[in-house]
Amino acid sequence: MSGHTPLPPDAIDLPLLPLRDVVVFPHMVIPLFVGRAKSIKALELAMEAERRIMLVAQKAAAKDEPSVEDMFEVGCVSTILQMLKLPDGTVKVLVEGQQRARVNRIDDGETHFSANVTPIEAPEAATQKGTEVEALRRAVMQQFDQYVKLNKKIPPEILTSISSIDDPGRLADTIAAHLPLKLDNKQAVLDLDDIKARLENLFGQLEREVDILNVDKKIRGRVKRQMEKNQRDFYLNEQVKAIQKELGEGEEGADIEE
């Protein structure tokens, strides 16, 4: 990931890209497939001006033509790393989240969305090193460790890379980005610029996900045992039928010989 100089806390105007079912966090690198004309135009304008664009999730992913009211108030100022126009007219773009930002105003122009946003400053390093924050950081890591062990869809090496992140705020963002949470739950993490509140929110969500996975594991185990029992019973019944058939045929043969 490339490094970024923090943006000044002054309001800036940027092209805006509404996202469906995706919340982009700072430091997150993600490919996006873009097909709406307004969104493609916003990307083109961003490429002409420092490759910077404001990414904001839509409240309802099904809306093809979102209005200003359909977008969340906090998004992520991001950098376009690569942009490729595909033969079908859509665009594949690789973006990297840079910094949280609050939307002051969205302009629904004829060709594209643009927004006036205020970057949200990251908390001072001193506020991220208290005893309570460190305790929360460790608790979140322990829960995430349990989650990775229970969820086979997440490769274990993710745990190794995340455990090397010292910044608790970035740690929370990175874990949230890897969790299959509902859109509103991910947005709730993005909305929180206070590190302690962000870690507490994430811990609660992780705890719930681990509980769900544990219940799922128990259900699967119970179903598997029942299926194995049914298979054993079926096999034994078939064996009994085969033996009874053999015995029956043997008795008939003995009668003929007499």
C-alpha atoms as an extended CHARMM CRD file, in Angstrom:
* protein
*
       258  EXT
         1         1  MET       CA              0.0000000000        0.0000000000        0.0000000000  PROA      1               0.0000000000
         2         2  SER       CA              1.1750000000        3.4560000000       -0.7870000000  PROA      2               0.0000000000
         3         3  GLY       CA              1.6580000000        6.0310000000        1.9200000000  PROA      3               0.0000000000
         4         4  HSD       CA             -0.4770000000        9.1560000000        2.0860000000  PROA      4               0.0000000000
         5         5  THR       CA              0.0130000000       12.5800000000        3.5910000000  PROA      5               0.0000000000
         6         6  PRO       CA             -3.0170000000       13.3620000000        5.7960000000  PROA      6               0.0000000000
         7         7  LEU       CA             -5.3830000000       15.8470000000        4.2110000000  PROA      7               0.0000000000
         8         8  PRO       CA             -5.8000000000       19.2220000000        5.9250000000  PROA      8               0.0000000000
         9         9  PRO       CA             -9.0910000000       19.6020000000        7.8560000000  PROA      9               0.0000000000
        10        10  ASP       CA            -10.3710000000       22.1040000000        5.3050000000  PROA      10              0.0000000000
        11        11  ALA       CA            -13.4490000000       21.5540000000        3.1540000000  PROA      11              0.0000000000
        12        12  ILE       CA            -12.6330000000       20.4370000000       -0.3940000000  PROA      12              0.0000000000
        13        13  ASP       CA            -14.6640000000       19.7530000000       -3.5400000000  PROA      13              0.0000000000
        14        14  LEU       CA            -14.2750000000       16.3140000000       -5.1370000000  PROA      14              0.0000000000
        15        15  PRO       CA            -16.0230000000       14.1410000000       -7.7200000000  PROA      15              0.0000000000
        16        16  LEU       CA            -18.2350000000       11.6390000000       -5.8770000000  PROA      16              0.0000000000
        17        17  LEU       CA            -18.7640000000        7.9510000000       -6.6400000000  PROA      17              0.0000000000
        18        18  PRO       CA            -21.7820000000        6.2620000000       -4.9750000000  PROA      18              0.0000000000
        19        19  LEU       CA            -21.0470000000        2.6320000000       -4.0800000000  PROA      19              0.0000000000
        20        20  ARG       CA            -23.4250000000       -0.3380000000       -3.9500000000  PROA      20              0.0000000000
        21        21  ASP       CA            -22.9920000000       -2.8000000000       -1.0680000000  PROA      21              0.0000000000
        22        22  VAL       CA            -19.4210000000       -1.6230000000       -0.3870000000  PROA      22              0.0000000000
        23        23  VAL       CA            -17.9120000000        0.5080000000        2.3650000000  PROA      23              0.0000000000
        24        24  VAL       CA            -14.3420000000        1.5880000000        1.6690000000  PROA      24              0.0000000000
        25        25  PHE       CA            -12.0580000000        2.1950000000        4.6650000000  PROA      25              0.0000000000
        26        26  PRO       CA             -8.7560000000        4.1160000000        4.8410000000  PROA      26              0.0000000000
        27        27  HSD       CA             -5.7740000000        2.0070000000        3.6360000000  PROA      27              0.0000000000
        28        28  MET       CA             -8.1240000000       -0.4640000000        1.9510000000  PROA      28              0.0000000000
        29        29  VAL       CA             -7.2810000000       -1.3870000000       -1.6530000000  PROA      29              0.0000000000
        30        30  ILE       CA            -10.2340000000       -2.6960000000       -3.6330000000  PROA      30              0.0000000000
        31        31  PRO       CA            -11.2260000000       -3.1920000000       -7.2880000000  PROA      31              0.0000000000
        32        32  LEU       CA            -14.5610000000       -1.6960000000       -8.3420000000  PROA      32              0.0000000000
        33        33  PHE       CA            -16.5850000000       -2.3170000000      -11.4830000000  PROA      33              0.0000000000
        34        34  VAL       CA            -18.4060000000        0.8220000000      -12.5610000000  PROA      34              0.0000000000
        35        35  GLY       CA            -21.1620000000        0.9940000000      -15.1640000000  PROA      35              0.0000000000
        36        36  ARG       CA            -23.3260000000        4.0380000000      -14.4600000000  PROA      36              0.0000000000
        37        37  ALA       CA            -22.6240000000        6.9920000000      -16.7450000000  PROA      37              0.0000000000
        38        38  LYS       CA            -22.4650000000        9.5160000000      -13.8820000000  PROA      38              0.0000000000
        39        39  SER       CA            -20.0190000000        7.3390000000      -11.9750000000  PROA      39              0.0000000000
        40        40  ILE       CA            -17.7490000000        6.8670000000      -14.9980000000  PROA      40              0.0000000000
        41        41  LYS       CA            -17.7220000000       10.6350000000      -15.5600000000  PROA      41              0.0000000000
        42        42  ALA       CA            -16.7780000000       11.2130000000      -11.9020000000  PROA      42              0.0000000000
        43        43  LEU       CA            -13.8480000000        8.8050000000      -12.3120000000  PROA      43              0.0000000000
        44        44  GLU       CA            -12.6930000000       10.5410000000      -15.4890000000  PROA      44              0.0000000000
        45        45  LEU       CA            -12.7380000000       13.9300000000      -13.7560000000  PROA      45              0.0000000000
        46        46  ALA       CA            -10.8530000000       12.5080000000      -10.7760000000  PROA      46              0.0000000000
        47        47  MET       CA             -8.1510000000       11.1330000000      -13.0900000000  PROA      47              0.0000000000
        48        48  GLU       CA             -7.6420000000       14.6560000000      -14.4120000000  PROA      48              0.0000000000
        49        49  ALA       CA             -7.1780000000       16.1010000000      -10.9020000000  PROA      49              0.0000000000
        50        50  GLU       CA             -4.7490000000       14.2360000000       -8.6320000000  PROA      50              0.0000000000
        51        51  ARG       CA             -6.6830000000       10.9350000000       -9.0170000000  PROA      51              0.0000000000
        52        52  ARG       CA             -8.6460000000       11.8130000000       -5.8870000000  PROA      52              0.0000000000
        53        53  ILE       CA            -12.3130000000       10.8870000000       -5.4840000000  PROA      53              0.0000000000
        54        54  MET       CA            -14.8930000000       10.7290000000       -2.6830000000  PROA      54              0.0000000000
        55        55  LEU       CA            -16.3870000000        7.2530000000       -2.2020000000  PROA      55              0.0000000000
        56        56  VAL       CA            -19.7170000000        7.0660000000       -0.3670000000  PROA      56              0.0000000000
        57        57  ALA       CA            -21.9320000000        4.0160000000        0.1400000000  PROA      57              0.0000000000
        58        58  GLN       CA            -25.5560000000        4.0840000000       -0.9630000000  PROA      58              0.0000000000
        59        59  LYS       CA            -28.1330000000        3.3490000000        1.7170000000  PROA      59              0.0000000000
        60        60  ALA       CA            -30.0550000000        1.1540000000       -0.7470000000  PROA      60              0.0000000000
        61        61  ALA       CA            -27.9020000000       -0.7800000000       -3.2170000000  PROA      61              0.0000000000
        62        62  ALA       CA            -30.8560000000       -1.5620000000       -5.5080000000  PROA      62              0.0000000000
        63        63  LYS       CA            -31.3000000000        2.0850000000       -6.5430000000  PROA      63              0.0000000000
        64        64  ASP       CA            -29.8570000000        2.5960000000      -10.0300000000  PROA      64              0.0000000000
        65        65  GLU       CA            -30.2070000000        6.3710000000       -9.8520000000  PROA      65              0.0000000000
        66        66  PRO       CA            -29.5240000000        7.3690000000       -6.2430000000  PROA      66              0.0000000000
        67        67  SER       CA            -30.4860000000       10.7990000000       -5.0070000000  PROA      67              0.0000000000
        68        68  VAL       CA            -28.5140000000       12.9190000000       -2.5510000000  PROA      68              0.0000000000
        69        69  GLU       CA            -30.6620000000       11.5500000000        0.3070000000  PROA      69              0.0000000000
        70        70  ASP       CA            -29.7520000000        7.9650000000       -0.6340000000  PROA      70              0.0000000000
        71        71  MET       CA            -26.1050000000        8.3490000000        0.4130000000  PROA      71              0.0000000000
        72        72  PHE       CA            -24.4570000000        8.1270000000        3.8200000000  PROA      72              0.0000000000
        73        73  GLU       CA            -22.9140000000       11.2380000000        5.3780000000  PROA      73              0.0000000000
        74        74  VAL       CA            -19.4560000000        9.7580000000        5.9960000000  PROA      74              0.0000000000
        75        75  GLY       CA            -17.3080000000        8.2830000000        3.2450000000  PROA      75              0.0000000000
        76        76  CYS       CA            -13.6750000000        7.8890000000        2.3070000000  PROA      76              0.0000000000
        77        77  VAL       CA            -11.5020000000       10.1870000000        0.2270000000  PROA      77              0.0000000000
        78        78  SER       CA             -9.6620000000        7.7360000000       -2.0000000000  PROA      78              0.0000000000
        79        79  THR       CA             -6.9530000000        7.5830000000       -4.6370000000  PROA      79              0.0000000000
        80        80  ILE       CA             -7.4060000000        5.9150000000       -8.0240000000  PROA      80              0.0000000000
        81        81  LEU       CA             -4.4660000000        3.5490000000       -8.5340000000  PROA      81              0.0000000000
        82        82  GLN       CA             -5.5400000000        2.0980000000      -11.8850000000  PROA      82              0.0000000000
        83        83  MET       CA             -8.4100000000        2.6120000000      -14.2820000000  PROA      83              0.0000000000
        84        84  LEU       CA             -9.3020000000        0.4030000000      -17.2390000000  PROA      84              0.0000000000
        85        85  LYS       CA            -12.1440000000        0.8520000000      -19.7170000000  PROA      85              0.0000000000
        86        86  LEU       CA            -13.6250000000       -2.5090000000      -20.7010000000  PROA      86              0.0000000000
        87        87  PRO       CA            -15.0240000000       -3.4450000000      -24.1540000000  PROA      87              0.0000000000
        88        88  ASP       CA            -18.6170000000       -3.4460000000      -22.8640000000  PROA      88              0.0000000000
        89        89  GLY       CA            -18.3440000000        0.2230000000      -21.8620000000  PROA      89              0.0000000000
        90        90  THR       CA            -17.9450000000       -0.3850000000      -18.1380000000  PROA      90              0.0000000000
        91        91  VAL       CA            -14.8620000000        0.5920000000      -16.1600000000  PROA      91              0.0000000000
        92        92  LYS       CA            -12.6880000000       -1.4250000000      -13.7930000000  PROA      92              0.0000000000
        93        93  VAL       CA            -10.9410000000        0.7740000000      -11.2670000000  PROA      93              0.0000000000
        94        94  LEU       CA             -8.5250000000       -0.0080000000       -8.4450000000  PROA      94              0.0000000000
        95        95  VAL       CA             -8.8430000000        2.4230000000       -5.5480000000  PROA      95              0.0000000000
        96        96  GLU       CA             -7.1340000000        2.8990000000       -2.1990000000  PROA      96              0.0000000000
        97        97  GLY       CA             -8.9110000000        4.4980000000        0.7290000000  PROA      97              0.0000000000
        98        98  GLN       CA             -7.0220000000        7.4880000000        2.0920000000  PROA      98              0.0000000000
        99        99  GLN       CA             -8.9710000000        9.2640000000        4.8230000000  PROA      99              0.0000000000
       100       100  ARG       CA            -12.4400000000        9.4840000000        6.3610000000  PROA      100             0.0000000000
       101       101  ALA       CA            -14.4290000000       12.5470000000        5.3360000000  PROA      101             0.0000000000
       102       102  ARG       CA            -17.7930000000       14.0170000000        6.2260000000  PROA      102             0.0000000000
       103       103  VAL       CA            -20.0870000000       15.1300000000        3.4280000000  PROA      103             0.0000000000
       104       104  ASN       CA            -21.1740000000       18.7590000000        3.7580000000  PROA      104             0.0000000000
       105       105  ARG       CA            -23.0410000000       18.9650000000        0.4700000000  PROA      105             0.0000000000
       106       106  ILE       CA            -23.6570000000       16.7900000000       -2.5940000000  PROA      106             0.0000000000
       107       107  ASP       CA            -24.3340000000       18.3650000000       -5.9790000000  PROA      107             0.0000000000
       108       108  ASP       CA            -26.3560000000       16.1890000000       -8.3390000000  PROA      108             0.0000000000
       109       109  GLY       CA            -25.0680000000       17.5690000000      -11.6280000000  PROA      109             0.0000000000
       110       110  GLU       CA            -26.2410000000       16.6420000000      -15.0960000000  PROA      110             0.0000000000
       111       111  THR       CA            -23.1460000000       14.5620000000      -15.8700000000  PROA      111             0.0000000000
       112       112  HSD       CA            -21.8630000000       13.4680000000      -12.4390000000  PROA      112             0.0000000000
       113       113  PHE       CA            -22.0770000000       13.7880000000       -8.6650000000  PROA      113             0.0000000000
       114       114  SER       CA            -19.6800000000       16.0840000000       -6.8470000000  PROA      114             0.0000000000
       115       115  ALA       CA            -19.3620000000       16.7650000000       -3.1420000000  PROA      115             0.0000000000
       116       116  ASN       CA            -18.0110000000       19.2890000000       -0.7060000000  PROA      116             0.0000000000
       117       117  VAL       CA            -16.3810000000       17.2530000000        2.0580000000  PROA      117             0.0000000000
       118       118  THR       CA            -14.3570000000       17.8600000000        5.2010000000  PROA      118             0.0000000000
       119       119  PRO       CA            -11.5880000000       15.3170000000        5.8650000000  PROA      119             0.0000000000
       120       120  ILE       CA            -11.7590000000       13.8480000000        9.3760000000  PROA      120             0.0000000000
       121       121  GLU       CA             -8.4370000000       14.1030000000       11.1660000000  PROA      121             0.0000000000
       122       122  ALA       CA             -7.0550000000       10.9120000000       12.6960000000  PROA      122             0.0000000000
       123       123  PRO       CA             -6.7810000000       11.1320000000       16.5130000000  PROA      123             0.0000000000
       124       124  GLU       CA             -3.4340000000       12.1380000000       17.9700000000  PROA      124             0.0000000000
       125       125  ALA       CA             -1.0470000000        9.2490000000       18.6040000000  PROA      125             0.0000000000
       126       126  ALA       CA             -1.1080000000        9.9410000000       22.3550000000  PROA      126             0.0000000000
       127       127  THR       CA             -4.8510000000        9.2580000000       22.5430000000  PROA      127             0.0000000000
       128       128  GLN       CA             -4.3280000000        5.8520000000       20.9190000000  PROA      128             0.0000000000
       129       129  LYS       CA             -1.9100000000        4.5320000000       23.5460000000  PROA      129             0.0000000000
       130       130  GLY       CA             -3.9760000000        4.5250000000       26.7390000000  PROA      130             0.0000000000
       131       131  THR       CA             -4.4720000000        1.4050000000       28.8540000000  PROA      131             0.0000000000
       132       132  GLU       CA             -8.1400000000        1.1040000000       27.8990000000  PROA      132             0.0000000000
       133       133  VAL       CA             -7.4400000000        1.4130000000       24.1740000000  PROA      133             0.0000000000
       134       134  GLU       CA             -4.6900000000       -1.2160000000       24.4180000000  PROA      134             0.0000000000
       135       135  ALA       CA             -7.0270000000       -3.5650000000       26.3100000000  PROA      135             0.0000000000
       136       136  LEU       CA             -9.6800000000       -3.0960000000       23.6340000000  PROA      136             0.0000000000
       137       137  ARG       CA             -7.1250000000       -3.6590000000       20.8630000000  PROA      137             0.0000000000
       138       138  ARG       CA             -6.0790000000       -6.9730000000       22.4310000000  PROA      138             0.0000000000
       139       139  ALA       CA             -9.7030000000       -8.0240000000       22.9700000000  PROA      139             0.0000000000
       140       140  VAL       CA            -10.5160000000       -7.2850000000       19.3220000000  PROA      140             0.0000000000
       141       141  MET       CA             -7.4870000000       -9.2910000000       18.1530000000  PROA      141             0.0000000000
       142       142  GLN       CA             -8.4910000000      -12.2620000000       20.3370000000  PROA      142             0.0000000000
       143       143  GLN       CA            -12.0250000000      -12.2130000000       18.9510000000  PROA      143             0.0000000000
       144       144  PHE       CA            -10.7350000000      -11.9170000000       15.3870000000  PROA      144             0.0000000000
       145       145  ASP       CA             -8.3760000000      -14.8440000000       16.0100000000  PROA      145             0.0000000000
       146       146  GLN       CA            -11.3940000000      -16.9310000000       17.0910000000  PROA      146             0.0000000000
       147       147  TYR       CA            -13.3410000000      -15.7290000000       14.0670000000  PROA      147             0.0000000000
       148       148  VAL       CA            -10.6060000000      -16.7540000000       11.6070000000  PROA      148             0.0000000000
       149       149  LYS       CA            -10.3440000000      -20.2110000000       13.2140000000  PROA      149             0.0000000000
       150       150  LEU       CA            -14.1010000000      -20.7360000000       12.8490000000  PROA      150             0.0000000000
       151       151  ASN       CA            -14.5430000000      -19.1720000000        9.4100000000  PROA      151             0.0000000000
       152       152  LYS       CA            -12.7050000000      -21.2290000000        6.7900000000  PROA      152             0.0000000000
       153       153  LYS       CA            -13.3650000000      -18.6000000000        4.1170000000  PROA      153             0.0000000000
       154       154  ILE       CA            -10.7370000000      -16.2560000000        5.5850000000  PROA      154             0.0000000000
       155       155  PRO       CA             -7.1320000000      -17.3890000000        4.9860000000  PROA      155             0.0000000000
       156       156  PRO       CA             -5.0670000000      -17.6840000000        8.2080000000  PROA      156             0.0000000000
       157       157  GLU       CA             -2.3090000000      -15.4740000000        6.7590000000  PROA      157             0.0000000000
       158       158  ILE       CA             -4.7100000000      -12.5190000000        7.0740000000  PROA      158             0.0000000000
       159       159  LEU       CA             -4.3150000000      -12.8730000000       10.8430000000  PROA      159             0.0000000000
       160       160  THR       CA             -0.5290000000      -12.6340000000       10.5220000000  PROA      160             0.0000000000
       161       161  SER       CA             -0.6480000000       -9.4520000000        8.4450000000  PROA      161             0.0000000000
       162       162  ILE       CA             -3.2410000000       -7.7970000000       10.7000000000  PROA      162             0.0000000000
       163       163  SER       CA             -1.3790000000       -8.6430000000       13.9230000000  PROA      163             0.0000000000
       164       164  SER       CA              1.5490000000       -6.5290000000       12.6680000000  PROA      164             0.0000000000
       165       165  ILE       CA             -0.5900000000       -3.3470000000       12.5910000000  PROA      165             0.0000000000
       166       166  ASP       CA              0.2970000000       -1.1550000000       15.5880000000  PROA      166             0.0000000000
       167       167  ASP       CA             -2.1710000000        1.6780000000       14.9720000000  PROA      167             0.0000000000
       168       168  PRO       CA             -5.4280000000        0.6320000000       16.7600000000  PROA      168             0.0000000000
       169       169  GLY       CA             -7.6280000000        2.7370000000       14.4810000000  PROA      169             0.0000000000
       170       170  ARG       CA             -6.1300000000        1.2310000000       11.3540000000  PROA      170             0.0000000000
       171       171  LEU       CA             -6.3750000000       -2.2180000000       12.9520000000  PROA      171             0.0000000000
       172       172  ALA       CA            -10.1200000000       -1.7470000000       13.5020000000  PROA      172             0.0000000000
       173       173  ASP       CA            -10.6310000000       -0.5190000000        9.9340000000  PROA      173             0.0000000000
       174       174  THR       CA             -8.6740000000       -3.4260000000        8.4340000000  PROA      174             0.0000000000
       175       175  ILE       CA            -10.5710000000       -6.0520000000       10.4290000000  PROA      175             0.0000000000
       176       176  ALA       CA            -13.9250000000       -4.4370000000        9.5960000000  PROA      176             0.0000000000
       177       177  ALA       CA            -12.9950000000       -4.4890000000        5.9050000000  PROA      177             0.0000000000
       178       178  HSD       CA            -12.4270000000       -8.2720000000        6.0700000000  PROA      178             0.0000000000
       179       179  LEU       CA            -15.6530000000       -9.1130000000        7.9050000000  PROA      179             0.0000000000
       180       180  PRO       CA            -18.8070000000      -10.0810000000        5.9490000000  PROA      180             0.0000000000
       181       181  LEU       CA            -20.9160000000       -7.5930000000        7.8980000000  PROA      181             0.0000000000
       182       182  LYS       CA            -24.1180000000       -5.9720000000        6.7140000000  PROA      182             0.0000000000
       183       183  LEU       CA            -23.6400000000       -2.6230000000        5.0010000000  PROA      183             0.0000000000
       184       184  ASP       CA            -25.1350000000       -0.6440000000        7.9100000000  PROA      184             0.0000000000
       185       185  ASN       CA            -22.7900000000       -2.3600000000       10.3780000000  PROA      185             0.0000000000
       186       186  LYS       CA            -19.7060000000       -1.5820000000        8.2980000000  PROA      186             0.0000000000
       187       187  GLN       CA            -20.8740000000        1.9860000000        7.8670000000  PROA      187             0.0000000000
       188       188  ALA       CA            -21.2580000000        2.2500000000       11.6510000000  PROA      188             0.0000000000
       189       189  VAL       CA            -17.5360000000        1.4850000000       12.0110000000  PROA      189             0.0000000000
       190       190  LEU       CA            -16.6350000000        4.0510000000        9.3400000000  PROA      190             0.0000000000
       191       191  ASP       CA            -18.7900000000        6.6890000000       11.0680000000  PROA      191             0.0000000000
       192       192  LEU       CA            -16.7220000000        6.4590000000       14.2720000000  PROA      192             0.0000000000
       193       193  ASP       CA            -13.6240000000        8.6610000000       14.2660000000  PROA      193             0.0000000000
       194       194  ASP       CA            -13.0770000000        8.0850000000       18.0150000000  PROA      194             0.0000000000
       195       195  ILE       CA            -10.7090000000        5.0920000000       18.3070000000  PROA      195             0.0000000000
       196       196  LYS       CA            -12.1050000000        3.7550000000       21.5760000000  PROA      196             0.0000000000
       197       197  ALA       CA            -15.6950000000        3.8710000000       20.2990000000  PROA      197             0.0000000000
       198       198  ARG       CA            -14.6210000000        2.2250000000       17.0340000000  PROA      198             0.0000000000
       199       199  LEU       CA            -12.8640000000       -0.6460000000       18.8220000000  PROA      199             0.0000000000
       200       200  GLU       CA            -15.8310000000       -1.1440000000       21.1700000000  PROA      200             0.0000000000
       201       201  ASN       CA            -18.2500000000       -1.2600000000       18.2400000000  PROA      201             0.0000000000
       202       202  LEU       CA            -16.0640000000       -3.7230000000       16.3490000000  PROA      202             0.0000000000
       203       203  PHE       CA            -15.5820000000       -5.9230000000       19.4270000000  PROA      203             0.0000000000
       204       204  GLY       CA            -19.3540000000       -6.1950000000       19.8280000000  PROA      204             0.0000000000
       205       205  GLN       CA            -19.8230000000       -7.1030000000       16.1710000000  PROA      205             0.0000000000
       206       206  LEU       CA            -16.9890000000       -9.6520000000       16.2770000000  PROA      206             0.0000000000
       207       207  GLU       CA            -18.3950000000      -11.2190000000       19.4350000000  PROA      207             0.0000000000
       208       208  ARG       CA            -21.7680000000      -11.6480000000       17.7330000000  PROA      208             0.0000000000
       209       209  GLU       CA            -20.1980000000      -13.1460000000       14.5850000000  PROA      209             0.0000000000
       210       210  VAL       CA            -18.1640000000      -15.6180000000       16.6780000000  PROA      210             0.0000000000
       211       211  ASP       CA            -21.3220000000      -16.6230000000       18.5820000000  PROA      211             0.0000000000
       212       212  ILE       CA            -23.1440000000      -17.2150000000       15.2810000000  PROA      212             0.0000000000
       213       213  LEU       CA            -20.2650000000      -19.3100000000       13.9150000000  PROA      213             0.0000000000
       214       214  ASN       CA            -20.1410000000      -21.3810000000       17.1200000000  PROA      214             0.0000000000
       215       215  VAL       CA            -23.8790000000      -22.0750000000       16.8830000000  PROA      215             0.0000000000
       216       216  ASP       CA            -23.4710000000      -22.9030000000       13.1890000000  PROA      216             0.0000000000
       217       217  LYS       CA            -20.6560000000      -25.3240000000       14.0590000000  PROA      217             0.0000000000
       218       218  LYS       CA            -22.8540000000      -27.0620000000       16.6620000000  PROA      218             0.0000000000
       219       219  ILE       CA            -25.7630000000      -27.3470000000       14.2200000000  PROA      219             0.0000000000
       220       220  ARG       CA            -23.5280000000      -28.7690000000       11.4880000000  PROA      220             0.0000000000
       221       221  GLY       CA            -22.0440000000      -31.2590000000       13.9540000000  PROA      221             0.0000000000
       222       222  ARG       CA            -25.4940000000      -32.3520000000       15.1060000000  PROA      222             0.0000000000
       223       223  VAL       CA            -26.7540000000      -32.7360000000       11.5230000000  PROA      223             0.0000000000
       224       224  LYS       CA            -23.6100000000      -34.6670000000       10.5450000000  PROA      224             0.0000000000
       225       225  ARG       CA            -24.0130000000      -37.0640000000       13.4780000000  PROA      225             0.0000000000
       226       226  GLN       CA            -27.6840000000      -37.6020000000       12.6280000000  PROA      226             0.0000000000
       227       227  MET       CA            -26.8240000000      -38.2740000000        8.9770000000  PROA      227             0.0000000000
       228       228  GLU       CA            -24.1000000000      -40.7300000000        9.9940000000  PROA      228             0.0000000000
       229       229  LYS       CA            -26.5760000000      -42.4910000000       12.3210000000  PROA      229             0.0000000000
       230       230  ASN       CA            -29.1690000000      -42.6490000000        9.5410000000  PROA      230             0.0000000000
       231       231  GLN       CA            -26.5650000000      -44.0870000000        7.1640000000  PROA      231             0.0000000000
       232       232  ARG       CA            -25.5160000000      -46.6840000000        9.7470000000  PROA      232             0.0000000000
       233       233  ASP       CA            -29.1510000000      -47.6350000000       10.4090000000  PROA      233             0.0000000000
       234       234  PHE       CA            -29.8360000000      -47.9040000000        6.6870000000  PROA      234             0.0000000000
       235       235  TYR       CA            -26.7290000000      -50.0530000000        6.1570000000  PROA      235             0.0000000000
       236       236  LEU       CA            -27.6730000000      -52.3610000000        9.0590000000  PROA      236             0.0000000000
       237       237  ASN       CA            -31.2490000000      -52.6760000000        7.7830000000  PROA      237             0.0000000000
       238       238  GLU       CA            -29.9670000000      -53.5810000000        4.3330000000  PROA      238             0.0000000000
       239       239  GLN       CA            -27.6420000000      -56.1590000000        5.8800000000  PROA      239             0.0000000000
       240       240  VAL       CA            -30.5260000000      -57.6960000000        7.8470000000  PROA      240             0.0000000000
       241       241  LYS       CA            -32.6790000000      -57.8360000000        4.6970000000  PROA      241             0.0000000000
       242       242  ALA       CA            -29.8500000000      -59.5030000000        2.7610000000  PROA      242             0.0000000000
       243       243  ILE       CA            -29.3080000000      -62.0850000000        5.5260000000  PROA      243             0.0000000000
       244       244  GLN       CA            -33.0340000000      -62.8000000000        5.7520000000  PROA      244             0.0000000000
       245       245  LYS       CA            -33.1850000000      -63.2300000000        1.9960000000  PROA      245             0.0000000000
       246       246  GLU       CA            -30.2340000000      -65.6350000000        2.0540000000  PROA      246             0.0000000000
       247       247  LEU       CA            -31.7840000000      -67.6270000000        4.8990000000  PROA      247             0.0000000000
       248       248  GLY       CA            -35.1010000000      -67.7790000000        3.0830000000  PROA      248             0.0000000000
       249       249  GLU       CA            -33.5090000000      -69.0560000000       -0.1130000000  PROA      249             0.0000000000
       250       250  GLY       CA            -31.5240000000      -71.6460000000        1.8870000000  PROA      250             0.0000000000
       251       251  GLU       CA            -34.6770000000      -73.0270000000        3.5070000000  PROA      251             0.0000000000
       252       252  GLU       CA            -36.3910000000      -73.3870000000        0.1200000000  PROA      252             0.0000000000
       253       253  GLY       CA            -33.3600000000      -75.3100000000       -1.2380000000  PROA      253             0.0000000000
       254       254  ALA       CA            -33.4500000000      -77.6820000000        1.7520000000  PROA      254             0.0000000000
       255       255  ASP       CA            -37.1490000000      -78.4750000000        1.1420000000  PROA      255             0.0000000000
       256       256  ILE       CA            -36.4820000000      -79.3920000000       -2.5030000000  PROA      256             0.0000000000
       257       257  GLU       CA            -33.6510000000      -81.7760000000       -1.5440000000  PROA      257             0.0000000000
       258       258  GLU       CA            -35.9470000000      -83.6630000000        0.8370000000  PROA      258             0.0000000000
